[in-house]
Amino acid sequence: MRKSVIIGVVLSLILIAVYGLGSRLRLIIRERTMKILQTHFESQVEFSDFMVSLFPRIRVTITGLVMRHKGRTEIPPLIQIQRVSMYANILGLLQTKPRIASVQLDGLQINAPPREPGGDPLIQRTDQDLAKKYPALIQELRAYDAVITVLRAQSERPPRTFPMHHLLLRELSFDHPARFHATLKNALPSSEIDATGESGPWLPEVPRQTPAVGKYTFEDADLGTLKGIKGILSSKGSFSGPLDYLKVEGVTDTPDFAL
């Protein structure tokens, strides 16, 4: 009887210790996630829910993630995500450069605010070395059915939207380029775009100057969506340079072009 009581007490103490460690770890993960997002995007960050599961592997689930750049409420949030799912294991997180196995984004929406000519960049320079302060590596990031919306400076003009069917990023961190594969829909002319290459590292002070290089295919572009012409355009080639001024080289084919 006495032996069973001792065993019961020991097991209870172990469970209490594990629960306490788990609670502390959950708090650390939440605070660190919040701080990285706030610092990197200079945004007010909100969660509807933040859940951490430790077994059999670490899983972080964030629902209703909203990031408002500099807390602005007169325009749509910079980033909205219905659900973020992150997966990692203890050994990966204990490395000098912590590794997150995978991240999945469901319901990603990016709203690029209008910028007046000569205005300040969307995200200002930070004096923090993010690569040293947050030396994490995401091995794989996927986003499904995302939407990129470019707001206009003239509020009466409708925003431009670019549905992105699928985005895959590999080896994502603050200090080196990430490999990517993206498929998205172009509005005018209506077409499907498939692109692969490398982009980064992300430049938070001047994001539009973040370098990118890769190849693309542009197929079945319906020129009939443009006034006065018709035909089906296809193109393939390569691109390189900063995101806001990519140099594109390629060939096109429009066998049935007509005015």
FIPA-470841 format. One record per residue: residue in three letters; x, y, z of N, C-alpha, C, CB in turn. Coordinates in steps of 0.02 Angstrom, whole numbers, padded with zeros to 5 digits, always signed. Glycine has a CB too. Example, Ala and Ser with C-alpha at 12.3 -4.5 7.8 and 13.67 -1.06 7.14 Angstrom:
REM FIPA-470841
ALA+00660-00284+00390+00615-00225+00390+00660-00165+00390+00565-00224+00452 SER+00642-00112+00354+00684-00053+00357+00645+00002+00394+00704-00030+00286 
***
This chain:
REM FIPA-470841
MET+00041-00060+00000+00000+00000+00000+00043+00063+00000-00047+00000+00060 ARG+00095+00062+00046+00138+00121+00051+00175+00132-00015+00188+00113+00110 LYS+00197+00077-00047+00234+00083-00110+00190+00113-00164+00260+00014-00133 SER+00129+00092-00168+00083+00118-00219+00069+00192-00208+00018+00078-00219 VAL+00066+00212-00144+00055+00283-00128+00114+00324-00152+00043+00293-00053 ILE+00175+00299-00139+00235+00336-00159+00237+00343-00235+00299+00299-00134 ILE+00222+00288-00270+00222+00290-00343+00170+00341-00368+00207+00220-00372 GLY+00112+00341-00336+00059+00389-00356+00081+00460-00346-00004+00376-00316 VAL+00116+00474-00289+00140+00542-00275+00192+00563-00327+00169+00546-00204 VAL+00239+00517-00342+00291+00532-00391+00261+00548-00459+00341+00474-00397 LEU+00213+00506-00481+00181+00517-00546+00144+00584-00547+00133+00460-00562 SER+00112+00600-00491+00076+00664-00488+00124+00722-00494+00037+00669-00422 LEU+00182+00717-00460+00232+00771-00464+00259+00778-00535+00290+00757-00416 ILE+00270+00721-00569+00295+00723-00638+00243+00757-00684+00310+00652-00664 LEU+00180+00739-00674+00127+00769-00716+00122+00844-00703+00060+00736-00701 ILE+00128+00864-00640+00125+00935-00624+00184+00972-00656+00126+00946-00547 ALA+00244+00941-00654+00303+00972-00684+00295+00979-00760+00365+00931-00668 VAL+00271+00924-00791+00262+00925-00864+00209+00978-00883+00240+00856-00890 TYR+00155+00981-00845+00103+01030-00859+00129+01101-00851+00042+01019-00813 GLY+00168+01112-00798+00197+01178-00787+00245+01197-00842+00233+01181-00721 LEU+00287+01150-00864+00334+01162-00919+00296+01177-00983+00381+01103-00928 GLY+00243+01137-00995+00203+01147-01055+00170+01215-01056+00151+01093-01061 SER+00143+01237-01000+00111+01302-00996+00161+01358-01009+00077+01311-00929 ARG+00220+01350-00980+00272+01401-00990+00294+01402-01063+00332+01387-00944 LEU+00302+01343-01093+00323+01338-01162+00270+01369-01208+00336+01265-01182 ARG+00207+01357-01194+00154+01387-01234+00157+01462-01232+00085+01362-01210 LEU+00168+01490-01171+00172+01562-01164+00232+01590-01202+00177+01581-01089 ILE+00289+01556-01199+00349+01578-01235+00337+01578-01310+00409+01533-01218 ILE+00306+01524-01336+00293+01519-01408+00246+01575-01430+00263+01451-01425 ARG+00194+01588-01390+00146+01640-01408+00180+01709-01409+00087+01641-01359 GLU+00218+01724-01356+00251+01789-01352+00303+01798-01408+00285+01798-01284 ARG+00341+01745-01422+00392+01750-01474+00360+01759-01543+00437+01687-01474 THR+00306+01723-01557+00271+01730-01620+00244+01801-01629+00213+01679-01626 MET+00212+01826-01577+00185+01893-01579+00240+01945-01591+00148+01909-01513 LYS+00297+01938-01557+00350+01986-01563+00381+01986-01633+00404+01972-01512 ILE+00391+01927-01661+00420+01922-01729+00374+01957-01779+00431+01849-01749 LEU+00310+01943-01776+00262+01973-01823+00259+02049-01814+00193+01943-01814 GLN+00256+02072-01752+00253+02143-01740+00315+02179-01766+00244+02157-01665 THR+00374+02150-01753+00437+02181-01773+00446+02180-01848+00495+02147-01739 HIS+00434+02123-01879+00449+02115-01950+00401+02155-01994+00445+02042-01968 PHE+00338+02160-01975+00289+02194-02016+00267+02262-01988+00229+02150-02026 GLU+00295+02282-01932+00277+02345-01900+00201+02351-01896+00306+02405-01938 SER+00170+02300-01869+00097+02297-01869+00070+02280-01800+00073+02245-01919 GLN+00009+02303-01789-00030+02282-01731-00056+02212-01747-00089+02332-01715 VAL-00042+02163-01704-00058+02093-01717-00115+02070-01671+00004+02049-01707 GLU-00165+02037-01702-00221+02012-01664-00233+01938-01681-00286+02053-01678 PHE-00252+01898-01631-00270+01828-01640-00341+01818-01615-00220+01780-01604 SER-00380+01778-01651-00444+01755-01622-00431+01699-01572-00492+01731-01678 ASP-00382+01656-01589-00364+01601-01544-00292+01580-01559-00412+01541-01552 PHE-00257+01556-01508-00188+01534-01514-00181+01470-01473-00137+01589-01490 MET-00171+01413-01507-00168+01349-01473-00101+01316-01486-00226+01304-01496 VAL-00074+01283-01434-00011+01247-01439-00021+01176-01414+00045+01282-01399 SER-00003+01127-01456-00004+01057-01437+00068+01031-01437-00050+01015-01485 LEU+00088+00995-01384+00158+00974-01377+00170+00901-01397+00180+00984-01306 PHE+00119+00861-01401+00128+00790-01416+00081+00769-01472+00116+00746-01353 PRO+00103+00724-01518+00169+00691-01521+00224+00736-01548+00164+00629-01563 ARG+00205+00793-01578+00253+00843-01598+00222+00911-01586+00274+00835-01673 ILE+00263+00963-01587+00238+01029-01572+00196+01055-01630+00296+01078-01557 ARG+00136+01076-01614+00092+01106-01665+00063+01170-01637+00035+01056-01685 VAL+00070+01224-01676+00042+01289-01659-00013+01305-01709+00096+01345-01657 THR-00073+01320-01684-00128+01338-01728-00154+01408-01709-00185+01285-01724 ILE-00150+01453-01756-00174+01521-01746-00235+01531-01790-00119+01574-01762 THR-00289+01553-01762-00349+01568-01802-00364+01643-01798-00410+01527-01776 GLY-00390+01668-01854-00409+01739-01856-00351+01786-01847-00460+01753-01804 LEU-00295+01773-01881-00236+01817-01876-00248+01880-01918-00171+01780-01899 VAL-00241+01938-01886-00250+02002-01920-00190+02046-01903-00317+02036-01899 MET-00160+02075-01955-00103+02121-01945-00120+02188-01977-00037+02092-01974 ARG-00124+02240-01937-00138+02307-01961-00074+02348-01958-00194+02341-01918 HIS-00050+02369-02017+00013+02406-02020+00007+02471-01982+00033+02420-02092 LYS+00050+02478-01931+00052+02536-01887-00017+02549-01854+00074+02598-01926 GLY-00057+02496-01848-00121+02502-01815-00175+02539-01855-00112+02535-01751 ARG-00164+02548-01920-00212+02586-01961-00278+02549-01967-00182+02601-02031 THR-00333+02586-01958-00399+02555-01963-00440+02585-02020-00436+02564-01898 GLU-00414+02637-02054-00452+02668-02108-00445+02630-02174-00430+02739-02118 ILE-00401+02581-02176-00392+02539-02235-00394+02465-02212-00325+02555-02273 PRO-00406+02418-02258-00407+02348-02238-00340+02327-02207-00423+02303-02298 PRO-00340+02275-02164-00277+02252-02134-00226+02232-02186-00291+02192-02088 LEU-00162+02242-02170-00109+02223-02215-00112+02148-02231-00040+02240-02185 ILE-00122+02107-02180-00125+02034-02189-00181+02006-02146-00057+02001-02170 GLN-00220+01961-02176-00271+01923-02140-00263+01850-02158-00343+01949-02156 ILE-00266+01806-02107-00260+01735-02119-00312+01700-02076-00188+01708-02104 GLN-00353+01659-02108-00404+01623-02070-00373+01574-02021-00451+01586-02117 ARG-00322+01537-02044-00290+01489-01998-00217+01478-02018-00327+01421-01999 VAL-00174+01479-01968-00103+01465-01976-00087+01401-01937-00058+01524-01952 SER-00057+01352-01970-00038+01289-01937+00037+01280-01943-00077+01228-01968 MET+00071+01277-01886+00144+01268-01886+00162+01203-01850+00179+01329-01851 TYR+00211+01167-01878+00231+01103-01851+00307+01103-01840+00210+01045-01898 ALA+00329+01074-01784+00400+01070-01768+00410+01012-01720+00427+01136-01739 ASN+00474+00993-01710+00490+00944-01659+00541+00973-01611+00517+00878-01690 ILE+00546+00944-01552+00589+00971-01500+00662+00977-01523+00585+00928-01437 LEU+00688+00924-01555+00758+00925-01577+00770+00982-01626+00776+00859-01609 GLY+00723+00993-01671+00731+01047-01719+00732+01115-01686+00675+01045-01770 LEU+00690+01125-01635+00687+01190-01601+00747+01201-01556+00624+01195-01561 LEU+00783+01148-01536+00840+01155-01491+00905+01169-01529+00849+01092-01450 GLN+00903+01170-01595+00963+01185-01634+00981+01259-01627+00954+01166-01707 THR+01045+01276-01643+01067+01345-01640+01022+01390-01683+01140+01351-01663 LYS+01004+01364-01742+00956+01397-01785+00892+01354-01784+00983+01407-01859 PRO+00844+01371-01741+00784+01329-01734+00750+01317-01802+00735+01362-01686 ARG+00728+01255-01811+00696+01236-01874+00622+01220-01862+00733+01174-01905 ILE+00581+01251-01902+00509+01237-01903+00496+01195-01965+00466+01304-01904 ALA+00469+01135-01955+00462+01088-02010+00417+01114-02065+00436+01022-01984 SER+00358+01140-02047+00312+01162-02098+00262+01213-02071+00274+01103-02128 VAL+00238+01255-02115+00187+01305-02099+00136+01303-02155+00217+01377-02090 GLN+00072+01302-02137+00019+01304-02187-00026+01363-02173-00022+01238-02189 LEU-00041+01403-02225-00084+01461-02219-00148+01449-02257-00048+01525-02245 ASP-00204+01452-02223-00269+01445-02255-00306+01511-02252-00311+01389-02220 GLY-00333+01532-02310-00370+01595-02312-00326+01656-02306-00421+01596-02258 LEU-00268+01655-02339-00221+01711-02337-00247+01767-02382-00150+01690-02358 GLN-00249+01828-02355-00266+01887-02395-00217+01942-02378-00339+01909-02382 ILE-00184+01968-02430-00137+02023-02423-00167+02084-02456-00067+02005-02455 ASN-00171+02139-02419-00198+02202-02445-00141+02252-02448-00257+02229-02402 ALA-00117+02267-02509-00062+02314-02518-00091+02384-02519-00022+02299-02583 PRO-00077+02426-02469-00105+02493-02467-00079+02536-02525-00090+02527-02401 PRO-00117+02587-02546-00092+02632-02598-00033+02672-02572-00147+02679-02623 ARG+00011+02690-02616+00069+02730-02598+00076+02788-02646+00134+02687-02597 GLU+00077+02847-02619+00084+02906-02661+00156+02911-02685+00065+02971-02622 PRO+00167+02938-02747+00236+02946-02772+00277+02988-02724+00235+02980-02841 GLY+00336+02962-02707+00380+02997-02661+00364+02984-02588+00379+03069-02674 GLY+00312+02944-02574+00293+02930-02505+00339+02881-02472+00222+02904-02503 ASP+00329+02872-02408+00371+02825-02370+00356+02754-02390+00361+02835-02294 PRO+00406+02708-02386+00392+02638-02400+00342+02610-02351+00458+02597-02399 LEU+00307+02557-02373+00255+02526-02331+00282+02505-02264+00225+02467-02367 ILE+00341+02473-02263+00371+02449-02201+00437+02484-02191+00380+02371-02202 GLN+00445+02519-02137+00504+02559-02125+00563+02517-02102+00489+02612-02073 ARG+00621+02545-02107+00682+02512-02086+00681+02500-02011+00743+02552-02106 THR+00705+02442-01990+00711+02428-01919+00784+02423-01900+00673+02362-01900 ASP+00802+02446-01840+00872+02444-01819+00889+02376-01788+00886+02499-01770 GLN+00843+02329-01790+00855+02263-01763+00880+02216-01817+00792+02235-01729 ASP+00931+02176-01802+00954+02125-01848+00911+02063-01837+01031+02109-01837 LEU+00859+02056-01878+00811+02002-01868+00843+01934-01878+00752+02009-01914 ALA+00892+01929-01923+00924+01864-01936+00961+01839-01874+00973+01870-01995 LYS+00988+01885-01833+01024+01865-01773+00976+01858-01714+01078+01916-01756 LYS+00926+01902-01710+00882+01900-01652+00832+01842-01658+00844+01965-01646 TYR+00810+01827-01719+00763+01772-01731+00791+01725-01785+00693+01800-01752 PRO+00843+01686-01767+00876+01645-01818+00839+01580-01833+00946+01628-01795 ALA+00775+01586-01849+00735+01527-01863+00734+01512-01937+00663+01537-01837 LEU+00721+01449-01953+00716+01426-02022+00651+01387-02031+00777+01383-02042 ILE+00610+01408-02079+00550+01370-02096+00567+01327-02156+00489+01418-02111 GLN+00565+01262-02147+00584+01217-02201+00535+01218-02259+00592+01147-02175 GLU+00471+01226-02244+00421+01227-02297+00361+01268-02276+00400+01156-02317 LEU+00339+01313-02319+00279+01353-02307+00233+01346-02367+00296+01428-02293 ARG+00169+01331-02355+00119+01325-02408+00059+01370-02394+00097+01251-02416 ALA+00033+01400-02448-00028+01439-02443-00074+01418-02500-00013+01516-02446 TYR-00138+01409-02483-00187+01388-02533-00242+01442-02539-00219+01320-02513 ASP-00262+01453-02602-00318+01499-02616-00308+01567-02582-00384+01469-02594 ALA-00249+01594-02591-00234+01661-02564-00257+01714-02613-00158+01669-02549 VAL-00265+01775-02588-00285+01831-02630-00241+01891-02614-00360+01849-02620 ILE-00210+01919-02666-00172+01981-02658-00214+02038-02687-00102+01976-02694 THR-00228+02088-02646-00268+02145-02667-00225+02208-02665-00331+02153-02622 VAL-00222+02243-02722-00184+02305-02726-00234+02363-02724-00140+02308-02791 LEU-00234+02400-02669-00280+02456-02661-00257+02516-02703-00286+02476-02587 ARG-00304+02556-02726-00289+02614-02767-00287+02678-02725-00341+02622-02823 ALA-00245+02725-02747-00241+02789-02712-00307+02827-02719-00183+02832-02740 GLN-00341+02819-02776-00407+02849-02786-00459+02800-02760-00420+02868-02861 SER-00492+02816-02706-00538+02769-02674-00596+02749-02718-00564+02799-02610 GLU-00613+02790-02768-00669+02773-02812-00651+02719-02862-00693+02836-02848 ARG-00586+02706-02871-00565+02655-02918-00563+02587-02884-00495+02672-02949 PRO-00589+02535-02916-00590+02469-02884-00519+02442-02875-00633+02419-02925 PRO-00506+02405-02822-00439+02376-02812-00426+02322-02864-00431+02347-02741 ARG-00363+02307-02875-00343+02252-02919-00331+02190-02876-00279+02270-02961 THR-00358+02134-02897-00351+02073-02858-00316+02020-02900-00419+02047-02834 PHE-00274+01980-02867-00237+01927-02899-00246+01863-02858-00161+01945-02906 PRO-00292+01819-02878-00300+01756-02842-00238+01712-02851-00363+01718-02867 MET-00213+01686-02796-00155+01641-02798-00178+01572-02777-00097+01667-02752 HIS-00177+01525-02824-00203+01458-02810-00159+01422-02759-00208+01418-02874 HIS-00093+01428-02768-00047+01390-02726+00020+01426-02722-00039+01318-02752 LEU+00048+01429-02663+00115+01457-02653+00154+01410-02609+00111+01528-02621 LEU+00214+01393-02632+00259+01349-02593+00326+01385-02586+00269+01280-02628 LEU+00349+01392-02523+00414+01420-02507+00454+01368-02469+00408+01486-02467 ARG+00518+01361-02486+00562+01314-02452+00623+01350-02424+00583+01258-02500 GLU+00646+01329-02365+00705+01357-02332+00697+01433-02323+00769+01342-02374 LEU+00645+01451-02287+00628+01522-02277+00658+01548-02212+00552+01531-02277 SER+00697+01602-02217+00727+01633-02158+00741+01706-02172+00792+01596-02136 PHE+00768+01741-02121+00782+01812-02129+00848+01826-02165+00783+01845-02062 ASP+00891+01775-02174+00959+01789-02197+00978+01758-02264+01006+01767-02147 HIS+00933+01725-02299+00952+01699-02366+00890+01690-02409+00990+01633-02359 PRO+00898+01685-02475+00840+01678-02519+00802+01613-02506+00862+01682-02592 ALA+00738+01614-02521+00695+01555-02516+00675+01533-02586+00632+01569-02472 ARG+00673+01469-02596+00648+01442-02660+00572+01444-02659+00675+01370-02673 PHE+00542+01460-02717+00470+01464-02719+00441+01434-02782+00448+01537-02713 HIS+00377+01416-02778+00337+01395-02835+00268+01424-02824+00335+01317-02843 ALA+00243+01462-02872+00179+01495-02864+00137+01487-02927+00188+01569-02848 THR+00072+01477-02918+00025+01477-02974-00029+01528-02957-00006+01406-02987 LEU-00042+01574-03003-00090+01627-02990-00126+01646-03054-00056+01687-02959 LYS-00179+01685-03046-00220+01706-03102-00209+01780-03114-00295+01691-03090 ASN-00194+01797-03177-00187+01867-03196-00254+01894-03220-00133+01875-03251 ALA-00271+01955-03201-00337+01983-03217-00342+02004-03290-00353+02042-03172 LEU-00296+02047-03312-00297+02072-03381-00228+02067-03412-00321+02146-03382 PRO-00221+02030-03467-00271+01985-03495-00280+01924-03450-00252+01963-03566 SER-00340+01896-03450-00356+01839-03407-00313+01779-03426-00431+01821-03412 SER-00275+01753-03377-00229+01698-03392-00205+01666-03328-00170+01723-03434 GLU-00171+01610-03335-00140+01575-03279-00065+01584-03284-00160+01500-03279 ILE-00033+01598-03227+00039+01607-03225+00069+01555-03178+00057+01680-03201 ASP+00123+01524-03200+00159+01476-03160+00232+01501-03155+00156+01403-03190 ALA+00256+01511-03093+00323+01539-03084+00362+01500-03032+00318+01613-03063 THR+00427+01491-03045+00472+01458-02998+00536+01499-02994+00487+01385-03019 GLY+00571+01494-02937+00634+01530-02931+00654+01540-02859+00629+01597-02965 GLU+00690+01594-02846+00712+01613-02779+00696+01685-02766+00788+01600-02771 SER+00678+01701-02704+00664+01769-02684+00690+01781-02614+00588+01784-02688 GLY+00717+01841-02604+00741+01859-02537+00817+01865-02534+00718+01808-02487 PRO+00842+01878-02473+00803+01884-02411+00759+01947-02411+00850+01887-02351 TRP+00704+01943-02373+00656+01997-02368+00689+02059-02340+00596+01977-02325 LEU+00678+02117-02372+00705+02180-02349+00650+02221-02316+00738+02220-02408 PRO+00644+02218-02249+00588+02251-02216+00587+02327-02225+00589+02235-02143 GLU+00646+02359-02235+00647+02431-02242+00624+02453-02312+00717+02458-02228 VAL+00637+02413-02362+00615+02428-02431+00593+02362-02463+00673+02462-02473 PRO+00534+02337-02446+00513+02271-02470+00509+02266-02545+00447+02255-02441 ARG+00495+02322-02579+00490+02319-02652+00557+02305-02685+00461+02384-02677 GLN+00612+02314-02648+00678+02301-02676+00704+02231-02658+00727+02353-02651 THR+00661+02190-02628+00680+02121-02615+00695+02086-02681+00624+02084-02576 PRO+00754+02055-02688+00773+02025-02752+00736+01960-02766+00848+02011-02753 ALA+00726+01948-02831+00694+01886-02853+00723+01866-02921+00616+01896-02859 VAL+00726+01801-02932+00751+01775-02996+00715+01709-03009+00829+01766-02995 GLY+00697+01697-03072+00662+01634-03085+00638+01629-03157+00604+01627-03039 LYS+00594+01581-03169+00565+01569-03234+00489+01569-03229+00590+01502-03264 TYR+00456+01583-03285+00383+01585-03285+00355+01556-03349+00359+01658-03276 THR+00292+01535-03345+00252+01518-03404+00186+01555-03397+00242+01440-03411 PHE+00163+01582-03453+00103+01624-03455+00061+01595-03511+00121+01701-03467 GLU+00008+01558-03494-00027+01519-03544-00101+01539-03550-00022+01446-03528 ASP-00126+01531-03612-00198+01540-03627-00224+01608-03603-00238+01485-03594 ALA-00184+01661-03617-00205+01729-03599-00257+01752-03650-00145+01778-03596 ASP-00317+01766-03628-00371+01786-03673-00367+01861-03686-00440+01768-03642 LEU-00341+01879-03745-00335+01950-03762-00402+01983-03774-00292+01959-03824 GLY-00455+01942-03780-00521+01970-03787-00545+02008-03726-00570+01915-03802 THR-00511+02000-03670-00527+02039-03610-00501+02110-03614-00500+02004-03548 LEU-00461+02125-03666-00436+02192-03679-00474+02221-03737-00359+02191-03693 LYS-00494+02283-03732-00536+02314-03782-00500+02321-03849-00559+02384-03758 GLY-00533+02299-03902-00509+02311-03969-00466+02256-04000-00471+02372-03970 ILE-00447+02205-03962-00406+02152-03990-00433+02084-03967-00332+02160-03969 LYS-00410+02032-03999-00428+01965-03978-00373+01916-03997-00495+01944-04010 GLY-00377+01858-03969-00326+01807-03981-00307+01774-03915-00265+01837-04014 ILE-00267+01721-03921-00242+01685-03862-00166+01691-03861-00265+01611-03862 LEU-00141+01718-03806-00069+01732-03799-00037+01681-03752-00057+01803-03774 SER+00021+01657-03771+00061+01614-03727+00132+01643-03724+00062+01539-03751 SER+00164+01635-03667+00232+01662-03660+00270+01621-03608+00230+01736-03640 LYS+00335+01618-03616+00378+01587-03565+00445+01621-03567+00386+01511-03577 GLY+00479+01622-03509+00543+01656-03506+00569+01659-03435+00537+01726-03534 SER+00609+01711-03421+00640+01718-03355+00632+01789-03330+00715+01699-03359 PHE+00643+01799-03265+00639+01865-03235+00692+01871-03181+00568+01878-03205 SER+00713+01932-03167+00762+01945-03115+00759+02018-03096+00833+01926-03138 GLY+00782+02033-03034+00784+02102-03011+00743+02112-02949+00760+02148-03065 PRO+00734+02174-02927+00692+02188-02869+00619+02177-02886+00703+02260-02844 LEU+00578+02164-02835+00508+02146-02846+00469+02200-02883+00474+02132-02780 ASP+00486+02264-02872+00447+02317-02903+00473+02337-02972+00446+02378-02859 TYR+00527+02305-02995+00553+02322-03061+00589+02262-03091+00602+02383-03057 LEU+00551+02208-03101+00580+02147-03127+00598+02154-03201+00533+02088-03116 LYS+00656+02130-03219+00676+02125-03290+00652+02058-03316+00754+02134-03298 VAL+00610+02060-03369+00581+01999-03396+00605+01988-03467+00504+02003-03395 GLU+00628+01928-03481+00649+01909-03548+00613+01844-03566+00727+01900-03551 GLY+00584+01843-03626+00548+01784-03645+00525+01787-03717+00490+01773-03600 VAL+00486+01737-03736+00458+01733-03804+00383+01726-03798+00489+01674-03845 THR+00346+01751-03847+00273+01747-03847+00249+01714-03912+00242+01816-03838 ASP+00189+01689-03909+00158+01657-03967+00084+01675-03967+00168+01579-03966 THR+00062+01709-04021-00009+01728-04027-00031+01712-04099-00021+01805-04010 PRO-00046+01649-04113-00061+01630-04182-00125+01658-04211-00064+01556-04187 ASP-00174+01675-04169-00238+01698-04195-00253+01770-04175-00294+01653-04170 PHE-00201+01812-04173-00209+01882-04153-00251+01918-04206-00141+01916-04143 ALA-00296+01963-04182-00337+02002-04228-00359+02066-04193-00398+01962-04253 LEU-00371+02118-04234-00397+02181-04209-00472+02183-04217-00365+02242-04245 
***
